């Protein structure tokens, strides 16, 4: 499992890049009672969850799966300005 944070405003770019790599959103955006929105994207056995707190500027991304299933490391494969070090913020 890899965890990341990024600016919420980057999520459309990240979701588009993941879709280009074959990830599919499993459900429409959902609003929870606490004001969080969760998106689940999958590709085979790899799962990515994107958690947005509508009251914060930052979002949390969790990647589940092994390198073999295309999960771990997928965000490092995105073009700059994304980092190559797991667990760091995607943007300062």
KEKOLTI-36394 format. One record per atom (N, C-alpha, C): residue number from 1; residue in one letter; chain; atom name; x, z, y. Coordinates in nm, 2 decimals. Atoms other than C-alpha are relative to their C-alpha. Layout:
<drenvos>
    k  r  c   a       x       z       y
  NUM  a  A  CA       X       Z       Y
...
</drenvos>
This chain:
<drenvos>
    k  r  c   a       x       z       y
    1  x  A   N    0.08    0.00   -0.12
    1  x  A  CA    0.00    0.00    0.00
    1  x  A   C    0.09    0.00    0.12
    2  x  A   N   -0.06    0.00   -0.13
    2  x  A  CA    0.12   -0.09    0.35
    2  x  A   C   -0.10    0.03    0.11
    3  x  A   N    0.09   -0.03   -0.11
    3  x  A  CA   -0.03    0.05    0.67
    3  x  A   C    0.07   -0.05    0.13
    4  x  A   N   -0.05    0.05   -0.13
    4  x  A  CA    0.00   -0.10    1.02
    4  x  A   C   -0.10    0.04    0.10
    5  x  A   N    0.08   -0.02   -0.11
    5  x  A  CA   -0.14   -0.05    1.36
    5  x  A   C    0.02   -0.12    0.09
    6  x  A   N   -0.02    0.11   -0.09
    6  x  A  CA   -0.20   -0.32    1.62
    6  x  A   C   -0.10    0.02    0.11
    7  x  A   N    0.10    0.00   -0.11
    7  x  A  CA   -0.38   -0.38    1.95
    7  x  A   C   -0.13   -0.06   -0.05
    8  x  A   N    0.13    0.05    0.04
    8  x  A  CA   -0.75   -0.44    1.89
    8  x  A   C   -0.02   -0.15    0.04
    9  x  A   N    0.02    0.14   -0.05
    9  x  A  CA   -0.73   -0.76    2.10
    9  x  A   C    0.07   -0.10   -0.09
   10  x  A   N   -0.07    0.09    0.09
   10  x  A  CA   -0.50   -0.91    1.84
   10  x  A   C   -0.07   -0.03   -0.13
   11  x  A   N    0.06    0.02    0.13
   11  x  A  CA   -0.74   -0.88    1.55
   11  x  A   C   -0.06   -0.14   -0.03
   12  x  A   N    0.04    0.13    0.03
   12  x  A  CA   -0.90   -1.22    1.59
   12  x  A   C    0.11   -0.09   -0.05
   13  x  A   N   -0.11    0.08    0.03
   13  x  A  CA   -0.56   -1.38    1.57
   13  x  A   C    0.05    0.04   -0.14
   14  x  A   N   -0.05   -0.04    0.13
   14  x  A  CA   -0.46   -1.17    1.26
   14  x  A   C   -0.10   -0.04   -0.10
   15  x  A   N    0.10    0.04    0.09
   15  x  A  CA   -0.79   -1.24    1.09
   15  x  A   C    0.00   -0.15   -0.03
   16  x  A   N   -0.01    0.14    0.02
   16  x  A  CA   -0.75   -1.61    1.15
   16  x  A   C    0.12   -0.04   -0.08
   17  x  A   N   -0.13    0.03    0.07
   17  x  A  CA   -0.39   -1.61    1.02
   17  x  A   C   -0.02    0.04   -0.15
   18  x  A   N    0.03   -0.04    0.13
   18  x  A  CA   -0.51   -1.42    0.71
   18  x  A   C   -0.09   -0.10   -0.07
   19  x  A   N    0.09    0.10    0.06
   19  x  A  CA   -0.79   -1.67    0.65
   19  x  A   C    0.07   -0.13   -0.03
   20  x  A   N   -0.08    0.12    0.02
   20  x  A  CA   -0.54   -1.95    0.68
   20  x  A   C    0.09    0.02   -0.13
   21  x  A   N   -0.07   -0.03    0.12
   21  x  A  CA   -0.35   -1.78    0.39
   21  x  A   C   -0.09    0.02   -0.12
   22  x  A   N    0.09    0.00    0.11
   22  x  A  CA   -0.66   -1.78    0.18
   22  x  A   C   -0.08    0.13   -0.01
   23  x  A   N    0.08   -0.12    0.00
   23  x  A  CA   -0.81   -1.44    0.26
   23  x  A   C   -0.14   -0.02    0.05
   24  x  A   N    0.14    0.02   -0.03
   24  x  A  CA   -1.19   -1.42    0.28
   24  x  A   C   -0.06    0.13    0.04
   25  x  A   N    0.07   -0.12   -0.04
   25  x  A  CA   -1.40   -1.16    0.47
   25  x  A   C   -0.11    0.02   -0.10
   26  x  A   N    0.10   -0.03    0.10
   26  x  A  CA   -1.61   -0.99    0.20
   26  x  A   C   -0.14    0.04    0.05
   27  x  A   N    0.13   -0.04   -0.06
   27  x  A  CA   -1.88   -0.86    0.43
   27  x  A   C    0.01   -0.02    0.15
   28  x  A   N    0.01    0.01   -0.14
   28  x  A  CA   -1.99   -0.90    0.79
   28  x  A   C    0.05    0.13    0.06
   29  x  A   N   -0.04   -0.12   -0.06
   29  x  A  CA   -1.86   -0.65    1.04
   29  x  A   C   -0.11    0.10   -0.01
   30  x  A   N    0.09   -0.11    0.01
   30  x  A  CA   -2.02   -0.31    1.00
   30  x  A   C    0.03    0.10    0.10
   31  x  A   N   -0.01   -0.11   -0.10
   31  x  A  CA   -2.08   -0.05    1.26
   31  x  A   C   -0.04    0.13   -0.07
   32  x  A   N    0.04   -0.13    0.06
   32  x  A  CA   -2.06    0.31    1.12
   32  x  A   C   -0.05    0.09    0.11
   33  x  A   N    0.06   -0.09   -0.09
   33  x  A  CA   -2.23    0.60    1.28
   33  x  A   C    0.11    0.05    0.10
   34  x  A   N   -0.10   -0.06   -0.09
   34  x  A  CA   -1.90    0.72    1.43
   34  x  A   C    0.07   -0.11    0.09
   35  x  A   N   -0.05    0.10   -0.09
   35  x  A  CA   -1.84    0.39    1.61
   35  x  A   C    0.12   -0.08   -0.05
   36  x  A   N   -0.10    0.08    0.06
   36  x  A  CA   -1.59    0.24    1.37
   36  x  A   C   -0.05   -0.12   -0.07
   37  x  A   N    0.04    0.12    0.06
   37  x  A  CA   -1.60   -0.11    1.25
   37  x  A   C    0.10   -0.03   -0.11
   38  x  A   N   -0.09    0.03    0.12
   38  x  A  CA   -1.46   -0.21    0.91
   38  x  A   C   -0.01   -0.14   -0.04
   39  x  A   N    0.00    0.13    0.06
   39  x  A  CA   -1.36   -0.55    0.79
   39  x  A   C    0.08    0.00   -0.13
   40  x  A   N   -0.07    0.00    0.12
   40  x  A  CA   -1.26   -0.61    0.43
   40  x  A   C    0.03   -0.15   -0.03
   41  x  A   N   -0.04    0.13    0.04
   41  x  A  CA   -1.06   -0.93    0.34
   41  x  A   C    0.07    0.00   -0.13
   42  x  A   N   -0.06    0.01    0.13
   42  x  A  CA   -0.96   -1.03   -0.01
   42  x  A   C    0.06   -0.14   -0.03
   43  x  A   N   -0.06    0.12    0.06
   43  x  A  CA   -0.75   -1.29   -0.19
   43  x  A   C    0.04    0.04   -0.14
   44  x  A   N   -0.03   -0.04    0.13
   44  x  A  CA   -0.75   -1.25   -0.56
   44  x  A   C   -0.01    0.16   -0.01
   45  x  A   N    0.00   -0.14    0.02
   45  x  A  CA   -0.65   -0.89   -0.64
   45  x  A   C    0.05    0.07    0.13
   46  x  A   N   -0.05   -0.06   -0.13
   46  x  A  CA   -0.51   -0.83   -0.28
   46  x  A   C   -0.12    0.03    0.09
   47  x  A   N    0.11   -0.04   -0.09
   47  x  A  CA   -0.73   -0.64   -0.04
   47  x  A   C    0.06    0.05    0.13
   48  x  A   N   -0.04   -0.05   -0.13
   48  x  A  CA   -0.69   -0.58    0.33
   48  x  A   C   -0.12    0.05    0.07
   49  x  A   N    0.11   -0.06   -0.08
   49  x  A  CA   -0.90   -0.34    0.53
   49  x  A   C    0.05    0.01    0.14
   50  x  A   N   -0.02   -0.01   -0.15
   50  x  A  CA   -0.92   -0.35    0.91
   50  x  A   C   -0.10    0.10    0.06
   51  x  A   N    0.08   -0.10   -0.06
   51  x  A  CA   -1.05   -0.04    1.08
   51  x  A   C    0.02    0.00    0.15
   52  x  A   N    0.00   -0.01   -0.15
   52  x  A  CA   -1.15   -0.05    1.45
   52  x  A   C   -0.08    0.12    0.04
   53  x  A   N    0.07   -0.10   -0.07
   53  x  A  CA   -1.24    0.25    1.65
   53  x  A   C   -0.03   -0.06    0.13
   54  x  A   N    0.04    0.07   -0.12
   54  x  A  CA   -1.44    0.10    1.93
   54  x  A   C    0.03    0.08    0.13
   55  x  A   N   -0.04   -0.08   -0.12
   55  x  A  CA   -1.32    0.38    2.16
   55  x  A   C    0.15    0.00    0.02
   56  x  A   N   -0.15    0.00   -0.01
   56  x  A  CA   -0.95    0.31    2.11
   56  x  A   C    0.05   -0.15    0.02
   57  x  A   N   -0.06    0.13   -0.02
   57  x  A  CA   -0.72    0.02    2.20
   57  x  A   C    0.07   -0.05   -0.13
   58  x  A   N   -0.07    0.03    0.12
   58  x  A  CA   -0.55    0.03    1.86
   58  x  A   C   -0.09   -0.01   -0.12
   59  x  A   N    0.07    0.02    0.12
   59  x  A  CA   -0.67   -0.08    1.52
   59  x  A   C    0.09    0.03   -0.12
   60  x  A   N   -0.08   -0.03    0.12
   60  x  A  CA   -0.55    0.02    1.17
   60  x  A   C   -0.03   -0.10   -0.11
   61  x  A   N    0.01    0.10    0.10
   61  x  A  CA   -0.48   -0.23    0.90
   61  x  A   C    0.07    0.06   -0.13
   62  x  A   N   -0.06   -0.05    0.13
   62  x  A  CA   -0.42   -0.13    0.53
   62  x  A   C    0.00   -0.11   -0.10
   63  x  A   N   -0.02    0.11    0.10
   63  x  A  CA   -0.29   -0.38    0.27
   63  x  A   C    0.02    0.06   -0.13
   64  x  A   N   -0.01   -0.04    0.14
   64  x  A  CA   -0.35   -0.31   -0.10
   64  x  A   C    0.04   -0.11   -0.09
   65  x  A   N   -0.04    0.10    0.10
   65  x  A  CA   -0.19   -0.50   -0.38
   65  x  A   C    0.15   -0.01    0.00
   66  x  A   N   -0.15    0.01    0.02
   66  x  A  CA    0.16   -0.58   -0.50
   66  x  A   C    0.05   -0.13    0.06
   67  x  A   N   -0.05    0.12   -0.05
   67  x  A  CA    0.39   -0.85   -0.37
   67  x  A   C   -0.04   -0.12   -0.09
   68  x  A   N    0.04    0.10    0.09
   68  x  A  CA    0.30   -1.05   -0.68
   68  x  A   C   -0.15   -0.05    0.02
   69  x  A   N    0.14    0.04   -0.02
   69  x  A  CA   -0.07   -1.05   -0.59
   69  x  A   C   -0.02   -0.05    0.14
   70  x  A   N    0.01    0.05   -0.14
   70  x  A  CA    0.00   -1.15   -0.23
   70  x  A   C   -0.04    0.10    0.10
   71  x  A   N    0.04   -0.10   -0.09
   71  x  A  CA   -0.09   -0.82   -0.08
   71  x  A   C    0.11    0.05    0.09
   72  x  A   N   -0.10   -0.06   -0.07
   72  x  A  CA    0.21   -0.62    0.02
   72  x  A   C    0.09   -0.11    0.06
   73  x  A   N   -0.09    0.09   -0.06
   73  x  A  CA    0.42   -0.81    0.27
   73  x  A   C   -0.07   -0.12    0.07
   74  x  A   N    0.07    0.11   -0.06
   74  x  A  CA    0.15   -1.05    0.38
   74  x  A   C    0.01   -0.01    0.15
   75  x  A   N   -0.01    0.00   -0.15
   75  x  A  CA    0.16   -0.94    0.75
   75  x  A   C    0.14   -0.03    0.05
   76  x  A   N   -0.14    0.03   -0.04
   76  x  A  CA    0.54   -0.97    0.76
   76  x  A   C    0.02   -0.15   -0.01
   77  x  A   N   -0.01    0.15    0.01
   77  x  A  CA    0.49   -1.34    0.67
   77  x  A   C   -0.06   -0.07    0.12
   78  x  A   N    0.06    0.06   -0.11
   78  x  A  CA    0.30   -1.40    0.98
   78  x  A   C    0.10   -0.03    0.11
   79  x  A   N   -0.10    0.04   -0.10
   79  x  A  CA    0.48   -1.58    1.27
   79  x  A   C    0.02    0.11    0.10
   80  x  A   N   -0.02   -0.09   -0.11
   80  x  A  CA    0.63   -1.38    1.56
   80  x  A   C   -0.12    0.00    0.09
   81  x  A   N   -0.08   -0.12   -0.03
   81  x  A  CA    0.55   -1.15    1.74
   81  x  A   C   -0.02    0.11   -0.10
   82  x  A   N    0.02   -0.11    0.10
   82  x  A  CA    0.47   -0.96    1.42
   82  x  A   C    0.14    0.04   -0.06
   83  x  A   N   -0.13   -0.04    0.05
   83  x  A  CA    0.76   -0.75    1.28
   83  x  A   C    0.02   -0.02   -0.15
   84  x  A   N   -0.03    0.02    0.14
   84  x  A  CA    0.93   -0.77    0.95
   84  x  A   C    0.02    0.14   -0.07
   85  x  A   N   -0.01   -0.13    0.06
   85  x  A  CA    0.93   -0.39    0.89
   85  x  A   C   -0.13    0.06   -0.03
   86  x  A   N    0.13   -0.05    0.04
   86  x  A  CA    0.63   -0.24    0.70
   86  x  A   C   -0.02    0.14    0.07
   87  x  A   N    0.04   -0.13   -0.06
   87  x  A  CA    0.45    0.05    0.87
   87  x  A   C    0.02    0.01    0.15
   88  x  A   N   -0.02   -0.01   -0.14
   88  x  A  CA    0.55   -0.03    1.22
   88  x  A   C   -0.12   -0.07    0.07
   89  x  A   N    0.10    0.06   -0.07
   89  x  A  CA    0.31   -0.13    1.49
   89  x  A   C    0.02   -0.15    0.01
   90  x  A   N   -0.02    0.14   -0.01
   90  x  A  CA    0.25   -0.50    1.50
   90  x  A   C    0.03   -0.05    0.15
   91  x  A   N   -0.04    0.02   -0.14
   91  x  A  CA    0.28   -0.49    1.88
   91  x  A   C    0.02    0.13    0.06
   92  x  A   N   -0.03   -0.13   -0.06
   92  x  A  CA    0.43   -0.22    2.10
   92  x  A   C   -0.12    0.05    0.08
</drenvos>
